[in-house]
């Protein structure tokens, strides 16, 4: 689970996640949040360029509903400064890193969206992804015909496998591909073409679906470690 989330094109820390990481009860953290909100209410925060903001919404966790507080980074900073434990300080740094990471991704996505070259390559990438999902659909039908009752999970499993092979974890918001540069988009297309070709090849051989997935997993991981995906792996090492 991500430490922070994107909502309304901004990055927020959710109180229940913060409380669990800080080793607190949610109602205890909510009390701190409410105190901070009361203190800054009516202040000159409306004149600030980056005012502290807290949004509330109903959510569910493990079957229980609760009122979540979504804090932007200025609000989060004010709240965690009230928490004095060593664990709170350690997680404050981790949450700050998460804020910066997602904010940087949003900036990259915004810059990419303004580039005609990037948009052209992205359209090609969508076609490559569509071809891959077509083959995955054929594989799901293939597995179902062989008796699989959970074949639909191969959509997400193979997608995660593809991202893992280039050292990444798939995410929806912001869409990770929207943050790739042109070289990384091209490399992802190559990986997806490789996945498509391997699945099709193994089905043509008539192999059992479980064996196909096991071999595909091995092939994709080895392909990702082959050194062909330097833009991804170099970026990962620099973090």
C-alpha positions in Angstrom: 0.0 0.0 0.0 1.3 3.5 -0.9 2.0 5.8 2.0 0.3 8.7 0.1 -2.4 9.0 -2.6 -3.3 11.3 -5.4 -6.7 13.1 -5.3 -7.8 16.1 -7.3 -4.3 16.1 -8.8 -2.7 16.7 -5.4 -0.9 14.4 -3.0 -2.5 13.5 0.4 -1.6 11.4 3.5 -4.6 9.5 4.9 -5.0 9.6 8.6 -5.6 5.9 9.2 -2.5 4.9 7.3 -0.5 7.6 9.2 -1.8 6.4 12.5 -0.9 2.7 11.8 2.6 3.6 10.7 3.1 5.9 13.7 2.0 3.2 16.1 -1.1 5.2 17.2 -4.8 4.6 17.5 -6.7 6.4 14.7 -8.9 8.3 17.2 -5.7 9.6 18.9 -4.3 10.9 15.7 -7.7 12.4 14.7 -7.6 14.3 18.0 -4.2 15.8 17.1 -5.5 16.7 13.6 -8.6 18.3 15.0 -6.5 20.4 17.4 -4.2 21.6 14.7 -7.2 22.4 12.4 -8.9 24.4 15.3 -5.7 26.4 15.9 -5.2 27.4 12.3 -8.9 28.1 11.6 -9.4 31.8 10.9 -5.7 32.3 10.7 -4.0 34.0 7.7 -3.6 30.6 6.0 -5.8 31.8 3.1 -3.0 34.2 2.1 -0.4 31.4 2.0 0.7 30.0 -1.3 0.6 26.5 0.1 -2.0 26.5 2.9 -2.5 23.4 5.2 -5.6 21.6 4.1 -7.5 18.6 5.6 -10.3 16.9 3.8 -12.6 14.4 5.5 -14.4 11.5 3.9 -16.0 8.2 4.9 -13.9 5.1 4.2 -13.7 1.4 5.1 -10.9 -0.7 6.5 -11.2 -4.4 7.3 -15.0 -4.1 7.3 -15.2 -1.1 9.6 -16.2 2.4 8.4 -14.4 5.4 9.7 -13.9 9.1 8.9 -10.6 9.6 7.2 -8.7 12.8 7.2 -6.7 13.5 4.0 -3.8 15.9 4.8 -1.8 17.8 2.2 1.9 18.1 2.9 1.7 21.4 4.9 -1.0 20.0 7.1 0.8 16.7 7.5 3.9 18.5 8.6 2.0 20.5 11.2 0.4 17.4 12.6 3.5 15.2 12.8 5.5 17.9 14.5 3.2 17.3 17.5 4.3 13.7 17.7 7.5 13.2 19.6 8.2 9.5 19.5 11.2 8.0 17.7 8.9 5.9 15.6 6.9 9.0 14.6 10.1 10.8 13.5 11.3 7.8 11.4 7.9 7.5 9.6 7.7 11.3 9.2 10.8 11.0 7.0 9.4 8.1 5.0 6.1 10.0 4.4 8.0 13.1 3.3 9.9 11.0 0.8 6.6 9.6 -0.5 5.2 13.1 -0.9 8.2 14.2 -2.9 8.2 11.1 -5.1 4.6 11.4 -6.1 4.8 15.1 -6.6 7.8 14.6 -8.9 5.8 12.0 -10.8 2.9 14.4 -11.3 5.3 17.1 -12.6 6.8 14.6 -15.0 3.4 13.6 -16.2 2.5 17.2 -16.8 5.6 17.9 -18.7 5.2 14.7 -20.8 1.6 15.6 -21.7 2.9 18.9 -23.3 5.5 17.1 -25.5 4.3 16.1 -29.0 7.2 13.6 -29.3 6.3 11.9 -26.1 2.6 11.7 -27.0 3.5 10.1 -30.3 5.5 7.4 -28.6 2.9 6.9 -26.0 0.3 6.2 -28.6 2.5 3.5 -30.1 2.9 2.1 -26.6 -0.9 1.9 -26.2 -1.0 -0.2 -29.3 1.7 -2.5 -28.0 -0.1 -2.9 -24.7 -3.4 -3.6 -26.6 -1.7 -6.4 -28.6 -0.3 -7.8 -25.3 -3.7 -7.8 -23.6 -5.2 -9.5 -26.7 -2.7 -12.4 -26.3 -3.3 -12.5 -22.5 -7.1 -12.8 -23.3 -6.3 -15.7 -25.6 -4.2 -17.3 -22.8 -7.0 -16.8 -20.3 -9.4 -18.7 -22.7 -6.7 -21.3 -23.2 -6.3 -21.8 -19.4 -10.0 -21.8 -18.8 -10.4 -24.6 -21.4 -7.8 -26.6 -19.5 -9.8 -26.3 -16.3 -8.5 -23.1 -14.6 -11.2 -21.4 -12.5 -9.1 -18.3 -11.7 -7.6 -17.5 -15.1 -8.8 -13.9 -15.1 -6.1 -13.1 -12.6 -3.5 -13.5 -15.3 -4.3 -10.0 -16.5 -3.0 -8.4 -13.4 -0.4 -11.1 -12.7 1.3 -10.7 -16.1 1.1 -6.9 -16.0 2.8 -6.9 -12.5 5.4 -9.4 -13.9 6.1 -7.1 -16.8 6.7 -4.1 -14.5 8.7 -6.1 -12.0 11.1 -7.2 -14.8 12.1 -3.6 -15.4 12.4 -2.9 -11.7 9.1 -1.1 -11.2 5.7 -1.6 -9.4 2.6 -0.8 -11.4 0.5 2.0 -10.0 -2.7 3.7 -11.2 -2.6 7.2 -9.9 -0.6 8.8 -11.3 -0.4 6.3 -14.1 3.2 5.2 -14.0 3.6 5.2 -17.8 2.7 8.9 -17.8 5.9 9.5 -15.9 8.2 7.6 -18.3 10.5 9.4 -20.6 10.6 8.5 -24.3 13.3 5.9 -23.9 11.5 4.2 -21.1 8.3 4.1 -23.1 10.2 2.5 -26.0 11.7 -0.1 -23.6 8.4 -1.0 -22.1 7.0 -1.6 -25.6 9.9 -4.0 -26.2 9.2 -5.8 -23.0 5.5 -6.1 -23.8 6.2 -7.4 -27.3 8.5 -10.0 -25.7 5.8 -11.1 -23.3 3.3 -11.3 -26.1 5.6 -13.4 -28.3 6.5 -15.9 -25.4 2.9 -16.5 -24.5 1.9 -17.1 -28.1 4.9 -19.4 -28.7 4.1 -21.6 -25.6 0.4 -21.8 -26.6 1.4 -22.9 -30.1 3.4 -25.7 -28.5 0.2 -26.8 -26.6 1.8 -26.7 -23.2 -0.2 -26.8 -19.9 -1.3 -23.3 -18.8 0.5 -23.6 -15.4 3.7 -24.6 -17.2 3.3 -21.7 -19.6 3.0 -19.1 -16.8 5.9 -20.6 -14.9 8.1 -20.5 -18.0 6.9 -17.0 -18.9 7.8 -15.8 -15.5 11.3 -17.2 -15.8 11.8 -15.8 -19.3 10.6 -12.3 -18.5 12.7 -12.0 -15.3 15.8 -13.2 -17.2 15.0 -10.8 -20.1 14.7 -7.9 -17.6 18.1 -8.8 -16.1 19.8 -9.0 -19.6 20.9 -5.4 -19.6 18.6 -4.3 -22.3 16.6 -2.1 -20.0 19.3 0.3 -18.9 17.1 3.4 -18.6 15.0 1.7 -16.0 17.7 0.0 -14.0 20.0 3.0 -14.0 17.2 5.1 -12.7 16.4 2.6 -10.0 20.1 2.5 -8.8 20.2 6.3 -8.5 17.2 6.5 -6.1 
